Amino acid sequence: CAVNFSSEAIPNGIGFGGRINHFGMFLSAGFDQGHTFSCTTFNSPCLSKTSQIIPEVIECWGVVRKGMEQDKQDAVKGTVLERFKEDRHMLNMVGIANASE
């Protein structure tokens, strides 16, 4: 999915599992709405009574090993395109890798 980008092919938000417009769980870029469907990616059912969802609370977790502070500082060195090569390759696959250049 994409942020600050609008397209019929790539929704503006984040999706997990499934496929475009039929994700296991999708949240819009504003985190104010989304959808959920049964998903073979995770072998999970629809996560709500209806496919359309309006989140009330969103909780995010991160796990970091002890001593990762130096690695974290090193990770922010370089340009965005250098740091996020996998993201750039994914954008290249859908034909918009150089949209910000």
C-alpha positions as CSV (number, residue, x, y, z in Angstrom):
1,C,0.0,0.0,0.0
2,A,1.1,3.6,-0.1
3,V,1.2,6.8,2.0
4,N,0.3,10.2,0.5
5,F,-0.5,8.5,-2.8
6,S,-3.9,7.9,-4.4
7,S,-4.6,5.2,-7.0
8,E,-7.2,2.6,-7.9
9,A,-4.4,0.0,-7.9
10,I,-2.7,1.0,-4.7
11,P,-4.8,2.1,-1.7
12,N,-3.6,4.9,0.6
13,G,-3.0,3.0,3.8
14,I,-1.5,-0.3,5.1
15,G,-2.8,-3.8,4.4
16,F,-1.9,-7.1,5.9
17,G,-2.6,-10.5,4.2
18,G,-4.9,-11.1,1.3
19,R,-4.8,-8.9,-1.7
20,I,-5.6,-5.3,-2.7
21,N,-9.1,-4.3,-1.8
22,H,-9.6,-7.6,0.0
23,F,-6.9,-7.6,2.8
24,G,-7.0,-9.7,5.9
25,M,-6.9,-6.3,7.6
26,F,-6.5,-2.8,6.0
27,L,-6.3,0.6,7.7
28,S,-6.5,3.8,5.8
29,A,-3.5,6.2,6.0
30,G,-5.6,8.3,8.4
31,F,-6.2,5.2,10.6
32,D,-9.8,6.2,10.8
33,Q,-11.4,3.4,8.7
34,G,-10.6,0.2,7.0
35,H,-11.8,-3.3,6.2
36,T,-11.2,-6.9,7.0
37,F,-11.9,-10.1,5.1
38,S,-11.2,-13.8,5.7
39,C,-7.6,-14.4,4.6
40,T,-5.8,-17.4,3.3
41,T,-2.4,-15.7,3.9
42,F,-2.9,-16.1,7.6
43,N,-5.7,-18.6,7.4
44,S,-7.8,-16.2,9.5
45,P,-11.4,-15.3,9.5
46,C,-12.9,-11.9,9.0
47,L,-11.8,-9.9,12.2
48,S,-15.1,-8.1,12.6
49,K,-18.9,-8.8,12.3
50,T,-18.9,-6.6,9.2
51,S,-16.1,-6.1,6.6
52,Q,-16.0,-2.4,7.1
53,I,-14.2,-1.3,10.3
54,I,-13.8,2.0,12.2
55,P,-11.0,1.6,14.7
56,E,-11.5,3.0,18.2
57,V,-8.0,2.2,19.4
58,I,-4.8,1.2,17.6
59,E,-2.0,-0.4,19.5
60,C,1.5,-0.9,18.1
61,W,4.3,-2.9,19.5
62,G,8.0,-3.1,18.8
63,V,10.6,-5.5,20.1
64,V,14.2,-4.4,20.4
65,R,17.2,-6.3,21.7
66,K,19.3,-4.8,24.5
67,G,22.3,-2.8,23.2
68,M,20.5,-1.9,20.0
69,E,20.9,1.9,20.6
70,Q,24.1,2.1,18.5
71,D,22.6,0.0,15.7
72,K,19.6,2.3,15.8
73,Q,21.7,5.4,15.4
74,D,23.7,3.7,12.5
75,A,20.4,2.8,10.8
76,V,19.4,6.4,10.3
77,K,22.5,7.2,8.3
78,G,22.2,7.7,4.6
79,T,19.4,8.9,2.3
80,V,15.9,7.5,2.5
81,L,16.5,5.7,-0.8
82,E,19.6,4.0,0.6
83,R,18.0,3.0,3.9
84,F,14.8,1.6,2.4
85,K,16.1,-0.4,-0.5
86,E,13.4,-3.1,-0.1
87,D,10.7,-0.5,-0.3
88,R,12.2,1.1,-3.4
89,H,12.3,-2.4,-5.1
90,M,8.7,-2.9,-4.2
91,L,7.8,0.5,-5.7
92,N,9.8,-0.3,-8.8
93,M,7.7,-3.5,-9.3
94,V,4.5,-1.4,-9.5
95,G,6.2,1.2,-11.7
96,I,6.5,4.1,-9.3
97,A,10.0,3.7,-7.8
98,N,11.2,7.1,-9.1
99,A,8.1,9.1,-8.4
100,S,9.9,11.1,-5.7
101,E,13.1,11.7,-7.6
